[in-house]
Amino acid sequence: MPTKYPTSLSITEDTQVRADFAKDRDTPNGVMPAAVARPTTLKELQSLVQWANASHAKVIPVSSTGQHRRGDTVPTTEGTVIADLSGMHKVIHVDLRDKIAIIEPGIDFGTIDTLLAPHGLRAFRPLMPRAGKSVLASYLDREPLIHPNDHWDVADPFGGTATVLGNGDLVLTGSAAIEGTLQEQLDNGSRQMSPFGPGHTDLLRVVQGSQGTLGTVAWAAVYCERIPAVEKSHFVTADTLEPILALARDLLLRRITSTLFIVDALQLAMLMARPGDDVAALTEQSPPWTLFVTQSGTTLRPEQKLAWQLNDLRSCALAQGCTVHDALGGRSADDFATHLRTPENGDYRDHVTGAHQELFFLQAFSGLPSIMAAKAASLRPDVGPVGTYIQPMAQGTYCHVEFTLPHPPEFSSRVAPFWQALTSACAQAGAFFSRPYGNWRDLAFASDDSVHTMLTAAKTLLDANHTMNPNRLPYKKAA
């Protein structure tokens, strides 16, 4: 092994291993990384970043396994070392009373619920994450959770973390930033439950959403969900979106659901499809709009709680002119809920035709009519239907909106102009691109030049040598 790398690390320069990180589903022709490092401890990860700073090398942290997409882990410069964190897969601590688990970045959605189940907990999750998706990577990217009543702040479900900054410094954030090692903190009864701190700082909020350009979380305390004693799911349908939105807001105000999201017919068909199913036929059979909800009871009279929640759901649905179903298309809502918690190796959106285009952003409830009008005006019959997924977030104070266009892989260039037009139309309708990817990456920073100044200040403070994931976000060198 070349002596230029830290001798304490497992590092490979194998061509095939490096080639696997030189591309993803959306970026077929990236730059080949110089090597792939596999740290297994916080100390090894920190030594890698410190070495990179001293050697003027670049580092891209990657914690998920399987097929990547969106290009955020593909090198753009020569001499980049991939920090493969999938070997950091310990569950350090689980606490049922406080509903938290301390996990490393290699823990993925395919395994976390199995690891937490003996402790009476399960993970909060986005909509159908693939099995190899890192839990911490998903939370750091602010992927929307399908549990809006438990989502209070953009940092959720994070508590305290141990983060290696781009300059090689280790910082403890939130309530982890107290005296003693992690084990000493746990032994004396301290719990790392707050993401804010130390003091008036909130470094986690700065690192979160930065796509690995400012630092790497080596472990984090994350809030979890108690496994319910009883739970029941339902499909609630309507012919138009407006009553579904009104019902969703009513249910969120009453706090009577544990899972809640909205999909149109195509998006529901993609979610419900099994291998070999005709998604077009499923779409035709599906209602135009569906609100999926799960209601649950845990420790205090769970059966009685479920009964009054269901009664409220039915009365609220009736008031909005919506219909409650226990099953759709021959599939029970409870079976569908189990399906949502059973990750697959691939992306469910690719099961239709082999590939898809995606567009996602944030929007207020009040702005959704303008967004849907922009989508309707942009549709073209020659590129196929576009699915819609709406996820209320932070107690329903705003929404994640996601459009999906399934298409054969060979049609990527054909649909690109349409997708760019749809993206621009959504931007003009008020879409807020909080996660800059794909063809909306530049739009996220176009409306306010001061953003570049703030980005540069953060990069200079936390990663002055531009070591972490270069060229991913529009940082500038400090003057």
N, C-alpha and C positions, 0 to 999 in steps of 0.2 A: 504494500500500500504506500502511495507517495507520502513523503514526510511533510508535504505542504499542508496536509489536513491535520486536525487535532487527532492525536494517537488514541485518545480515550473513546472515540466514536466509531461506530460501525458505519463505514462509508464504502460505497461501491461506484466504480466507473464502468460497469458492465453496459455495453451498448444497448441491449434490449431493454434493460431496466430504465436507462435514461430516456430511451425513445418513447416509452409509455407515458412519460411526463412532458414530452415535447408537443403534445397535441391533446385536444379534447373534442367533444362532439361539435362545438361551435368554432373551434380553431384548429383546423387540420394541419397547419404548417407553421408551428411555433419554432423557437430556437431550442436546440438540443442542450439540456443542462450539462454542466461539466461533471457533476457527480450527484449522487443521492445519498444523503446522510439519514441515519435512522436512530435518533436519540431515544432513549427509553426512560430517562429521568430528567427532572428539571435542571439539575447540574449540567448534564450533557447538552441540553438545549441551550443553556446560557453560554457554555463554552464555545458552541458552534457560532452563535451570534457575535460573541466577543472576538473570535478568530476572524470572522468575516470583516468586522470593522478594521481590525489590524491589517488584514491582507487586501483590503479594497475589493473584496468579493461581494456577491449579492446572494440573498437567501429568500426563498419562497416557502412559507410553511404550508403543508398539505396534510390534513388529518383525515379526510374521507377516503374511502377506497371505492373501486369500481369505476364506472364511466363518469368522468367529470364533464361539465359544460360551462358556458359563459366566459371561458378564457381567463379567469382570474388567477388560475394556478399555472398557466403556461408561460415559460420564460420569454422575455422580449429582448434580452441582452446576453451576450456571451459571458461565460464564467460564472453562471448562476448555479448555486447549489440548492437542490430541493431538500427541505427538512421534512422528511416523511414521519409524521407524528403518530401514525397508526399503531405503532408499538407501545405508545403510552396509553394503556387501556386499563388502568386500575380504577376501581371504585374505592376511594379512600375512606369514606365515611357515609353512613346513612342514618338519618334520625327521623323516626316516624312522628314523634311529638311535634317537631318543628317543620316536618314535611320538606326536608332538604337532603340532598345528596352531594357529596364532593367527588367530582369525577375528573378524569383526564381527557384530553382531546381525542384519543383514539376510540373512546366509547361511541358506538354508533346506534342508530335507531333499530337496527336488526337485533341487537343484544340487550339494550338497556332495560327494557321491561322485564326480561327474564332475570336480570341481575337485581332489580329492585323488588320484584314480586315477593321474595321471602320476607321482606321488611314491610309489606303492606302498602307499597307505593308503586306508581307508574309515572312515566314522563309526560310532560306537556309536549305536544308535537304539532308541527305544521300539517298541511293536508297531504297525506300519502307520501311521506319522504321515502326515498329508496333505502334499502336495507343498509348499504354501506355509507350512508350520509352521517358524518360526525355530528353528534348532538351539540357540542359546543360551537362547531363551525356554523351550524344552523342558527343558534341563538345569537352568535356574534354578527351574523349577517342580517339579523332582525327579520328573519322569515316569519310571516304571520302565523300565530298559533290559532287553532280552531277552538280555543277556550276563551272567548272574549271577556267573560265575567271574572276570570282569574288574571286577566292582563290589565294591570293598572298603569304601567309606565313603559316607555320604550326599552328600558333596561331589563324588564322582566323576561324570563324568570331568574335572572342572575342575582346572586348574593356577592360575597367577597371572592376575589380571585388572586392568583399569583401570576403575574404577567412579566415576560421578558421583553423589555422595550427594544426598539431598533438599535439603540446605542449600546446594548448589552447589559444595561442595568436591570436588576430584578426589583419590581415594585409590588407591594401587596395593596390591593384596592379594597375599598369598603371596610366592613368590619373585620376583615382578615388582617388589617393594618394595625395590629396591636402587638404587645410584647410577647416573645416566645415563638418557638417553632409551631408549625401547624399541629403536630401531635401534642405539644404542651398546651396549646390553646384548647384542643378538644378534651384533654385530660382534666383541665381546670374548669370545664363547663362552658367555655366560650363557644359561641356559634357564629359562623360567618354569614349572617343573614341579610346584611344591608349592602347594597352595591355602591352607596355614596361614601366618599371619603378616600383617604384620610383628611380630616379637617374639612375645609371648604372645597377641596378638589374633587373632581369626578372623572378620573382618568379612564374608567371603564367606558363612560359615555363617549369619550374621544376615540378610544380604540375600536369600540363597537361600530360596525359598518365601514371600517377602513380597509377591508379586503386584504388583511395581512400586510399592510404597508407601514404600520406604526409599531407593531409588536405582536407577540404570540402569547396566548393564554396557556400556561402549563397545567393549571388545574383551576377549577371553579366550583363554588357552592351554587347549586341550582335548586330552585323550588320544584317540588313534585306534587302530584295529585294522589290523595288517598284512594286506594282501590275501593270502589263503592260496594256496599252490602247488596244493593239492588240498583239497577238502572234500566231505563226503557227509552227507546228511540222512536222517532216519528218522521215521516215526510209530510210537509205542509205545502200545498201547491196552490197556484193561482195562474190565471191566463196572462196577467201583466205584472210588471215588476213593482209598481207602486204599492199595492196592498202587502206584498211580501216585505218591502222595506219598512212600512208602518208597523207590521207585526213584529219584525225583528227588533225595532226600537222599543216597542212595548214590552217584549219579553226580557230585553236587557235591562230595562228600567226596573222590572219586577225581580230580576236576578233568579230566574227559575229554570235556567238551563246550564248544563255543564259543557256541552258542545253546541255550536251554532254556526252555520255558514249558509250562503246562498249560491246556487248554481242555475244556469240555464239548461235547456234540454241536452245540448251537445256535451257540455261539461259533465253533467250527470251520467250520460251514456258512457263517456270515457272512464269515469270512476267505477261504474257498475260492471263494465265489460269483463267477461272472463275470456281466456284464450279460445279463439275460434268464433267468438260472438260477432255478429254483424252490427257494428257500431252505428251505421246509418239507419238500420231498422230500429235499433234501440232508441236512437234520437227521435225518430218519428213517433214512437210509442210513449216517449216521455213527455210530461207536462212542460209548458213553456218556461215556467219558473218554479223552483223548489227551494224551500227553506228546510234544511236538515237540522234536527235538534235531538239532543240526548238529555234526559233528566235523570237525576240520581239521588240516592240517600245513602248516608254513611253510617254513623254510629247512633244518633238519637232518633229513634222511631222511624227508621228508613222507609218502611212500607207506607206509613201515614204521610210522610213527607212527599213520597212519589205520587200518592193519590191526590193531594191537593194541588201539587204542581201540574199534574195532568188535567185536572179540572180547570185550572187557570188557563192552561194552554188552549184547551178547546173553546173556552168562552172568548178568549182574545182572538183566536182564529175566526170564530164566527162573527165577531164584531167587525173584522176587516174583510169579510167575504172570502176567506181562505178555507181550504179543505184539509183536514188532518187524516193521514193514511198510516196504517201499520205496515203496509207493504206497497211496493210499486213494481210493475213489470215482473211479477212472480217472485220478487225478492223482498224478504222482510227487512224492516228498518234495523232490527236488532242484528241480523246477519250482516247488513251493510256496515254497521258500527264496528263489528268485529273485523270486517275486511279493512276498514280504515286503520286499524291498529295492527295490521299484519303486513309489514313492509315487504316489498318485492325488490329484486335485484336491479330492475330497470325502472324507467320513468313511465308511469301509467299513460302519459300523454303520447308516448311513442308507440303504444300498442295498436293504434288505429291504422296508421299508414307508414310507420317506421321513423318519422321525424316530426318536428313541430317548430313553429315560431312562438315566442312568448313575449309578452309586454306586461309589465306590472308597475304600479305606482300607488300613491296614496291620494285620497280624496275625501272631503266631508260628505256626509249623507246628503246635504242640500245641493251639492255639486254633481251628484250622480246622474240626474236627468240630462245635464249638458254633456257629460261623458258618453252616455248611451246614445244621445243624438249624434255626437261626433262619430261614434262607431257605426251607427246605421248609415250615415251619409258616406262613409268611406268604403262600405262593403262592395265587393265586385263579384259577380257570379262566376267568373272564370278562375277564381282562386279558392273557392269552397267556403263553407261556413266557419265562423269564428266563435269559439266557446267563451263563456263568461263565468268568472268565479269572483264573488264579492265576500270579503271576510271582515266583518266588524272587528275593531280592535279597541283596546283601552276602554273597556266598559261601553263600547259603542260610540265613542266620541268622534271617531273617524273610521275610514274603511281602507283596506287593501283591495285594489281592483286588479284583476288579472285577465288578460285575453289570451286565448290559445288558438293557433291555426294549425291543425294537423295536415301534413302533406308528405308525399313521397320524398325520400332524401334527394333525389335528382332534381326536384323542383325548387331547391333552396334559392337559386339565383332568380328564378321566375317570380317568386312571391316577394322578393326583397323590396322592389319599388312600392308595392302595395303596403307592405309593412311599415316602410318609412313614412308613407303618406298617413297611415293610421296613427303612428306615433306623433307626428307633427300636429294632427288634428286634435289628439288628446291633450297635447301640451297647450294648444291654444284654448282648449276648453277648461284649463285649470289643473291638469294633472301635476302632482308633485312627485318628482322622480327622486325618492330618498335613497334608492339603491341603484347607482349608475352602472348599468351593464348594456351590452349590445348597442343597437342603433340609437338608444336614448342616452348614452353615456355623456355626450357633450351637452345635450339639452339640460342635464341636471345642474350645470354650472353656468348656463348661458345668460340667465336673467339677472344675475347679481355679481358684478366684478369683485366685490369685497370678499366673496367666498374664497377666491384664490389667495388673498392676503392671509385669511385665517387658516387655510390649509397649509400654507407655507410656514406660518408661525408654529403650527402643531408639528409639522415634519422636522423643522429645525430644532425644536425642543426635544423631541423624542427619538429622532433618527437623522441626525445632522449629516451623516455620511451617505444618506439615501441607500442604506443597505437592504432594506426590506422591500421585496416585490416592486422593483423599479418600473416606472412608466405605466403603472396601473391606474393611478389617479393623477390629476393635473397639478402636482406639486411643482413649485419653482425653487431654484437655488436661492438661498437668502443672499441679499445684497451685501 
